[in-house]
């Protein structure tokens, strides 16, 4: 079984969903959570990272952690700053922020 992370379904023709194996999903979520945990300063940023951490397959079950981006707990009032924080989290994760904490490297 695999997992998919996507934009809302009506946008699947614009941006193709990301399909990942269970192993890749575990690494993907783990590096995002580590990066976001290092970067999070506000309670709202911490809440977004906790939401991502709750997609841990060891808790939820293998192949059951895919989601649409619009399922994330965005807020109307802070959406722009939340989006910037998530994009910063992704960028820093791609650059290796916190990878030394991974047990398999």
C-alpha positions as CSV (number, residue, x, y, z in Angstrom):
1,X,0.0,0.0,0.0
2,X,1.2,3.6,-0.6
3,X,0.3,7.1,0.4
4,X,-0.6,10.2,-1.6
5,X,-0.2,13.8,-0.8
6,X,-2.1,16.1,-3.1
7,X,-3.8,19.4,-3.6
8,X,-7.6,19.4,-3.4
9,X,-9.0,16.9,-5.9
10,X,-10.4,19.5,-8.2
11,X,-6.7,20.7,-8.8
12,X,-5.3,17.2,-9.6
13,X,-5.2,18.2,-13.3
14,X,-3.1,21.2,-12.5
15,X,-0.6,19.6,-10.1
16,X,-0.2,15.8,-10.0
17,X,-0.5,14.2,-6.6
18,X,2.7,12.9,-5.0
19,X,2.5,9.1,-4.5
20,X,5.0,7.5,-2.2
21,X,5.8,4.1,-0.9
22,X,5.4,3.5,2.8
23,X,9.1,3.8,3.4
24,X,9.4,7.0,1.5
25,X,6.4,8.5,3.3
26,X,8.0,7.7,6.7
27,X,11.2,9.5,5.7
28,X,9.3,12.4,4.1
29,X,7.1,13.1,7.1
30,X,10.0,12.6,9.5
31,X,12.4,15.1,7.8
32,X,9.5,17.6,7.6
33,X,8.7,17.2,11.3
34,X,12.3,17.5,12.3
35,X,12.9,20.6,10.2
36,X,9.6,22.2,11.4
37,X,10.3,21.4,15.0
38,X,13.6,23.2,14.8
39,X,12.1,26.2,13.0
40,X,8.7,26.5,14.9
41,X,8.6,29.6,17.1
42,X,4.9,30.3,17.6
43,X,2.2,28.0,19.0
44,X,0.5,28.1,15.6
45,X,3.7,26.8,13.9
46,X,4.0,24.1,16.5
47,X,0.4,23.1,15.9
48,X,1.1,22.7,12.2
49,X,4.1,20.5,12.9
50,X,2.2,18.4,15.4
51,X,-0.5,17.8,12.8
52,X,2.2,16.5,10.4
53,X,3.7,14.4,13.1
54,X,0.3,12.8,13.6
55,X,0.7,11.3,10.1
56,X,3.4,8.9,11.5
57,X,2.6,5.5,10.1
58,X,3.8,3.8,13.3
59,X,0.9,5.4,15.0
60,X,-1.8,5.6,12.3
61,X,-1.0,2.5,10.3
62,X,1.0,1.8,7.2
63,X,-0.5,3.2,4.0
64,X,-3.1,5.3,5.9
65,X,-1.4,8.7,6.2
66,X,-1.9,10.3,2.8
67,X,-3.7,13.7,2.8
68,X,-4.8,16.6,0.7
69,X,-3.1,19.9,1.5
70,X,-6.4,21.5,2.2
71,X,-6.9,19.0,5.1
72,X,-4.1,20.7,7.0
73,X,-5.3,22.9,9.8
74,X,-4.9,26.3,8.1
75,X,-6.5,29.4,9.5
76,X,-8.0,32.2,7.5
77,X,-6.4,35.0,9.5
78,X,-2.8,33.5,9.5
79,X,-2.8,31.6,6.2
80,X,0.0,33.6,4.6
81,X,2.3,33.2,7.5
82,X,1.4,29.6,8.0
83,X,2.1,28.9,4.3
84,X,5.4,30.7,4.5
85,X,6.4,28.7,7.5
86,X,5.5,25.3,5.8
87,X,7.4,26.4,2.7
88,X,10.4,27.3,4.8
89,X,10.1,24.0,6.6
90,X,10.2,22.1,3.3
91,X,13.1,24.1,2.0
92,X,15.1,23.6,5.1
93,X,14.2,19.9,5.2
94,X,15.5,19.5,1.6
95,X,18.7,21.2,2.7
96,X,19.2,18.7,5.4
97,X,18.2,20.6,8.5
98,X,18.0,18.2,11.4
99,X,19.0,15.1,9.4
100,X,21.7,14.3,12.0
101,X,18.8,13.3,14.3
102,X,17.7,10.5,11.9
103,X,18.6,7.1,13.2
104,X,19.2,5.6,9.8
105,X,21.9,8.0,8.4
